[in-house]
């Protein structure tokens, strides 16, 4: 399973850092990073990650759902107002602990779950604390970059 996780992370990194316009170019980049697999598997991975194409310059390029706002396209998962009540965030291995004002944890956890982000396995909310479980191989900065969509104060931390 870790191999698939690493492959999915590699796809996300390539799509974010290169202007990839077709599966053939993406497969070449993945091959350069040591990933050998079929076009059918790549298609399934792109669908799983919800990667789509947007018009760009003289053609199209792949973008991640959370990056579509760069091109003026707001995915429904992140088309929600920022949440209030956030106090702090801390990390321990694959667990993220988010502290909130009393009564705010469940609404923030719901907003996080609505992101439907591959990097997040799930959340558990109490009254003023959220436990977020990260997928193996995910970096803390990846989680922070996702959470800043709904908790803008994180960009300052």
Buried (B, 14 or more C-beta within 10 A) or exposed (E): EEEEBBBBBBBBEBBEEEEBBEBEBBBEBBEEEEBEBEEEEBEEBBEEBBBBBBEEEEEBBBBBBBBBBEEEBEBEBBEBEEBEBBEEBEBEEBEBEBBBEEEBBBBBBBBBBBBEBBBBEEBEBEEBBBBBEBBEBBEEEBBBBBBBBBBEBBEEE
